[in-house]
Amino acid sequence: MSGEPELAVGADAFTERGRDLEVAVVGGGAIGATAAYDLAREGADVTLYDRGTIAAGSSGRAAGVCYDAFADPLDAEIGSDAIERFRSLSGDDTFPFVECPYVWLAREGDERNAEALRDQITRMQENGTIALEVDGDELAERFRAFRTDDVAVAGIAGAAGYTDPAEYTACLAAAADGAGATLRPETPVRVRTDPTRVVRDADGASREFDRVLVAAGAHTKRLLADAGVAIAMKPYRVQALVADCELAEPMCYDATAEFYLRPHADGVLAGDGTEYVEADPDAYDRDASPGFATDLLERVDHRVSGIHLEDDDLVRAWAGLCTATPDRDPLVGELEDGLYVATGFQGHGFMRAPAIGERVADQVLGGDGIDAFDPTRFDGDEAFSVAEGMSLREN
């Protein structure tokens, strides 16, 4: 990507809704960059801070899988809006968005996941979300790239695709800059509430804002704790890899074997490796664990037909962080007067970023929040266990 992206920032795209409103966005990931862009387009005086470079955190290590395959009406609405926005913002001068069907499946003998999958598809159809239930034979007819002889039931969603998370985030940050926002990468800050809404950087310089949005991924909990505000969120470690394997479509989540995969420019991207303990966002191991790649390559090899994956086919492997909450719904909205948060996405943060960034920006400007995601629904001291984000859960 070269030059400044053109994301509908002509004169008619701007409004005066945020005029005279100074807003700090802390966190240069996908949601923070999107919110900064939307706030700047509404006329707000926006400063986007990040302790590192743009997309250097969880967004830069995300899988880039995007779909609206959710049974819950709110999740489906947000997923659908995000997909549409990925489509509308993408292009040759911005970032790529590749349309690609999404398949999720349960294997024979896995009655728990098979029943959950069938129920999920029924509820999706009742909500008006396009989803098709198929068996292994029907799946084989549609996607020759997959082994399907052990598939009990599968769902197919057509409103899906994938992109490069780092490119999306860099593009939206650049567009925010073009819309008038100030970018402050490599600027660690402390959020203060005494007085309210003060952001102080590492050099001791401080500035009071009318609104502060903290969307710093796994670091959000510590940033807010330092300001005396507790939230019910835990960072946890996940892992992924890229392997040399030709795959055009589809994207897939194997609920029985608990892994996902999608096409990638270098072959196939696959991931799982959820660690069910709270991770230290400043000291977690960013390299994949020993044995992770070998184990996951075996599972991918089992699902993708016509290939034989071995350790030599590994291009790279890594670890990143996701964020969990007690009820597995995110924390999005106002924590206290003028202080907003967006975190706790259970691994679905990037795919929701275009819609969540837009919604939280609207709330910062005085609009309605998302009641179900209200961060004040928890006291912040709740005890809970980390759960896998992509599992077929009851919604």
C-alpha positions in Angstrom: 0.0 0.0 0.0 1.4 3.3 -1.0 0.2 6.9 -0.6 -2.7 8.0 1.5 -5.8 5.7 1.3 -8.9 7.3 -0.1 -11.8 6.3 2.2 -14.6 8.7 1.3 -13.0 11.6 3.0 -14.2 14.3 0.6 -15.8 17.5 1.9 -19.3 15.9 1.9 -18.1 13.1 4.1 -17.4 15.3 7.1 -19.9 16.6 9.6 -19.8 19.0 12.5 -21.2 16.6 15.0 -18.0 16.3 17.0 -16.9 20.0 16.6 -15.1 21.4 19.7 -14.9 17.9 21.2 -11.4 16.7 22.1 -11.1 12.9 22.1 -8.1 10.6 23.0 -8.2 7.1 21.5 -5.7 4.9 23.4 -4.7 1.9 21.3 -3.7 1.8 17.6 -5.2 -1.6 16.8 -8.1 -2.2 14.4 -10.9 -1.0 16.7 -8.9 2.1 17.9 -7.9 3.1 14.4 -11.5 2.6 13.1 -13.0 4.7 15.9 -10.4 7.4 15.4 -11.3 7.5 11.7 -15.0 7.7 12.4 -14.6 10.4 15.1 -12.3 12.5 12.9 -14.9 12.3 10.1 -17.5 13.7 12.5 -15.3 16.7 13.2 -13.8 15.7 16.6 -10.3 16.7 17.5 -8.8 13.2 17.8 -5.5 12.0 19.0 -4.7 8.3 18.5 -2.0 7.0 20.9 -0.2 3.7 20.8 2.7 2.4 23.0 4.2 0.9 19.8 3.7 1.1 16.1 0.2 1.0 14.6 -1.1 -2.6 14.5 1.9 -3.8 16.5 -0.2 -5.6 19.1 -3.0 -8.2 18.8 -4.4 -6.8 15.5 -1.1 -7.4 13.8 -1.2 -11.0 14.9 -4.9 -11.7 14.2 -6.0 -14.3 11.6 -8.1 -11.9 9.4 -11.1 -14.3 9.2 -14.3 -12.3 8.8 -17.9 -13.7 8.9 -21.4 -13.1 10.2 -22.1 -16.7 11.2 -23.7 -15.9 14.5 -27.0 -17.2 16.0 -27.5 -14.3 18.3 -29.3 -11.4 16.5 -27.0 -8.7 17.8 -23.9 -10.6 17.0 -25.2 -11.3 13.5 -26.1 -7.7 13.0 -22.7 -6.5 14.0 -21.0 -9.2 12.0 -23.0 -8.3 8.9 -22.3 -4.6 9.2 -18.6 -5.3 9.6 -18.5 -7.5 6.5 -20.3 -4.8 4.5 -17.9 -2.2 5.7 -14.8 -4.3 5.0 -16.2 -4.6 1.4 -16.9 -0.9 1.0 -13.6 0.3 2.4 -11.4 -2.2 0.6 -9.8 -1.7 -2.7 -6.5 -1.5 -4.7 -5.5 1.7 -2.9 -6.6 0.6 0.6 -6.5 -3.0 1.7 -7.6 -6.3 0.1 -10.8 -8.1 1.2 -11.2 -11.5 -0.4 -14.7 -13.0 -0.6 -14.5 -16.6 0.6 -17.2 -18.9 1.9 -17.0 -19.9 5.6 -17.6 -23.5 6.7 -17.9 -24.8 10.2 -18.3 -28.5 10.9 -18.7 -31.3 13.5 -17.3 -34.8 13.0 -19.2 -38.0 13.3 -19.4 -39.2 16.9 -19.3 -35.6 18.2 -23.0 -35.3 19.0 -22.6 -32.3 21.3 -21.1 -30.1 18.6 -23.3 -31.5 15.9 -26.4 -30.7 17.8 -25.1 -27.2 18.7 -24.3 -26.6 15.0 -27.7 -27.6 13.8 -29.4 -25.4 16.4 -27.1 -22.5 15.5 -28.0 -22.7 11.8 -31.7 -22.9 12.5 -31.5 -19.8 14.7 -29.4 -18.0 12.1 -32.1 -18.7 9.4 -34.8 -17.6 11.7 -32.9 -14.3 12.1 -32.6 -13.9 8.4 -28.9 -14.7 8.2 -28.1 -16.8 5.1 -26.7 -20.1 6.3 -27.0 -23.6 4.7 -26.8 -26.9 6.6 -25.2 -29.8 4.7 -23.8 -33.3 5.3 -20.4 -34.6 4.4 -21.4 -35.7 0.9 -23.0 -32.3 0.1 -19.9 -30.5 1.5 -17.7 -32.6 -0.8 -19.7 -31.6 -3.9 -19.1 -27.9 -3.1 -15.5 -28.0 -1.9 -13.2 -30.6 -3.4 -10.3 -29.3 -1.4 -11.7 -30.9 1.8 -11.8 -34.4 3.2 -15.4 -34.8 4.2 -15.9 -38.6 4.9 -15.9 -38.0 8.7 -18.2 -34.9 8.7 -21.5 -35.4 10.4 -22.9 -31.9 9.7 -21.6 -28.6 8.4 -22.8 -25.1 8.0 -21.9 -22.8 5.0 -22.1 -19.0 5.2 -21.5 -17.0 2.0 -21.2 -13.6 3.6 -17.6 -14.0 4.6 -14.1 -13.3 3.6 -10.6 -12.5 4.8 -8.0 -9.7 4.8 -4.7 -8.7 6.2 -5.3 -7.3 9.7 -2.2 -5.2 9.7 -3.0 -3.6 6.3 -6.5 -2.8 7.4 -5.4 -1.2 10.6 -2.6 0.8 9.0 -5.1 1.9 6.3 -7.7 3.1 8.8 -5.1 4.9 10.9 -3.8 6.7 7.8 -7.3 7.6 6.8 -7.9 9.0 10.3 -4.8 11.1 9.8 -6.2 12.3 6.5 -9.4 13.2 8.2 -7.6 15.4 10.7 -6.7 13.1 13.5 -3.3 13.3 15.2 -1.3 10.0 15.3 1.0 9.4 18.2 2.6 6.0 17.8 5.5 5.0 20.1 3.9 7.0 22.9 3.0 5.1 26.0 0.4 6.9 28.1 -1.3 6.7 31.4 -5.0 7.4 31.7 -5.9 9.4 34.7 -9.3 10.2 36.3 -7.9 12.7 38.8 -8.9 15.1 37.3 -11.0 13.2 34.8 -9.9 12.2 31.3 -6.3 13.2 31.5 -3.8 11.3 29.3 -0.2 11.6 30.4 2.6 10.3 28.2 6.0 8.9 29.2 7.7 12.3 29.1 5.3 13.6 31.7 3.4 15.8 29.4 -0.3 15.7 30.1 -3.5 16.8 28.3 -7.1 16.8 29.4 -9.6 15.5 26.9 -13.4 15.7 26.8 -13.6 12.0 26.1 -11.1 9.1 26.3 -11.6 5.7 24.6 -9.3 2.9 25.7 -9.1 0.2 23.0 -5.7 -1.1 23.9 -6.4 -4.8 23.5 -4.8 -7.0 26.2 -3.3 -3.9 27.8 -6.6 -2.3 28.4 -7.1 -3.9 31.9 -3.8 -2.6 33.2 -4.2 0.9 31.7 -7.6 1.2 33.4 -6.4 -0.3 36.7 -3.7 2.3 36.8 -6.5 4.9 36.6 -8.4 3.2 39.5 -11.0 1.6 37.2 -11.5 -2.2 37.3 -12.9 -4.2 34.4 -13.8 -7.9 34.2 -11.4 -9.0 31.4 -8.5 -11.4 31.1 -5.9 -11.6 28.3 -5.2 -15.1 27.1 -2.6 -16.6 24.7 -3.5 -18.1 21.3 -1.3 -19.5 18.5 -1.4 -19.6 14.7 0.8 -20.6 11.8 1.2 -20.3 8.0 2.1 -23.4 6.0 2.9 -23.9 2.3 -0.3 -25.5 1.1 -2.4 -24.6 -1.9 -6.0 -23.7 -0.8 -8.3 -21.4 -2.7 -11.4 -21.9 -0.6 -13.2 -22.2 1.8 -12.3 -20.9 5.2 -13.2 -23.5 7.9 -13.6 -24.1 11.6 -13.5 -27.7 12.7 -15.4 -27.7 16.0 -14.4 -31.2 16.9 -10.7 -30.8 16.4 -10.8 -27.2 17.6 -8.9 -25.3 14.8 -9.6 -22.9 12.0 -8.0 -22.3 8.7 -8.2 -19.9 5.7 -6.4 -19.3 2.5 -3.3 -17.2 2.7 -0.9 -15.6 0.2 1.8 -18.0 1.4 -0.4 -21.0 1.5 -2.8 -21.6 4.4 -3.2 -19.9 7.8 -4.4 -22.0 10.6 -4.8 -21.5 14.4 -5.9 -22.7 17.8 -3.7 -23.1 20.8 -6.0 -21.3 23.3 -4.4 -21.3 26.7 -7.0 -21.3 29.5 -5.1 -19.1 31.9 -4.6 -15.3 32.2 -1.5 -14.1 30.3 0.8 -11.2 31.1 0.4 -8.8 28.1 4.0 -7.5 28.7 5.8 -10.8 29.2 3.9 -13.5 27.3 5.9 -15.7 24.9 5.3 -14.4 21.3 6.8 -17.5 19.8 4.7 -20.7 19.2 5.0 -23.4 21.9 7.2 -26.5 21.1 5.1 -29.1 19.3 2.3 -26.6 18.4 3.1 -26.5 14.7 3.6 -30.3 14.3 0.3 -31.0 16.0 -1.7 -28.4 14.1 -0.2 -29.3 10.8 -1.4 -32.9 11.3 -4.9 -31.7 11.9 -4.9 -29.4 8.9 -3.4 -32.3 6.8 -6.4 -34.5 7.9 -8.9 -31.9 6.7 -7.4 -30.7 3.5 -7.4 -33.4 0.8 -4.7 -34.1 -1.8 -1.8 -32.9 0.3 0.6 -34.2 2.9 1.8 -31.5 5.3 5.0 -31.9 7.3 7.1 -29.7 9.4 9.1 -28.7 6.4 6.0 -27.0 5.0 5.8 -24.6 7.9 6.4 -21.0 6.9 6.1 -19.4 10.3 4.3 -19.8 13.6 3.5 -17.3 16.4 1.5 -16.5 19.4 -0.8 -13.5 20.1 -3.3 -12.4 22.8 -7.1 -12.4 22.9 -9.3 -11.1 25.7 -12.0 -12.9 27.6 -15.0 -11.7 29.8 -17.2 -13.6 32.2 -20.1 -14.0 29.8 -18.0 -14.0 26.6 -19.5 -10.8 25.3 -17.3 -7.8 24.9 -17.0 -4.7 27.1 -18.0 -1.7 24.8 -19.2 1.6 26.0 -19.0 4.2 28.8 -17.3 3.1 32.1 -17.7 6.4 33.8 -18.3 10.0 32.8 -16.2 10.6 29.6 -14.3 7.3 29.9 -15.0 4.6 27.3 -13.7 1.1 26.7 -13.7 -1.5 23.9 -12.2 -4.9 24.8 -13.0 -8.5 25.6 -13.8 -9.8 22.2 -12.9 -13.5 22.7 -10.9 -13.6 19.4 -13.6 -11.9 17.4 -12.3 -8.3 17.8 -10.7 -7.8 14.4 -13.6 -9.3 12.4 -16.0 -6.9 14.2 -13.7 -3.9 14.2 -15.4 -1.9 11.3 -18.8 -2.1 13.1 -17.6 -1.8 16.7 -15.3 1.1 15.9 -18.2 2.9 14.3 -20.7 2.2 17.1 -18.4 3.2 20.0 -17.4 6.4 18.1 -21.1 7.1 17.8 -21.5 6.6 21.6 -18.6 8.9 22.3 -20.3 11.6 20.3 -23.5 11.2 22.4 -25.3 8.3 20.6 -26.8 5.2 22.2 -24.5 2.4 23.3 -24.8 -1.3 22.9 -26.8 -2.3 26.0 -25.7 -6.0 25.9 -22.1 -4.9 25.8 -22.4 -2.3 28.6 -19.1 -2.6 30.5 -20.7 -1.6 33.7 -22.7 -4.8 33.8 -19.8 -6.2 35.8 -18.2 -4.8 39.0 -14.7 -5.7 37.7 -13.7 -8.1 40.4 -15.6 -11.2 39.1 -13.8 -14.6 39.1 -14.2 -16.5 35.8 -12.4 -18.9 33.6 -11.0 -18.3 30.2 -13.0 -20.1 27.5 -12.2 -20.6 23.8 -13.7 -17.9 21.6 -14.6 -19.9 18.5 -16.4 -22.8 20.3 -20.1 -23.5 19.4 -21.6 -22.0 22.5 -25.1 -21.2 23.5 -25.9 -17.6 22.6 
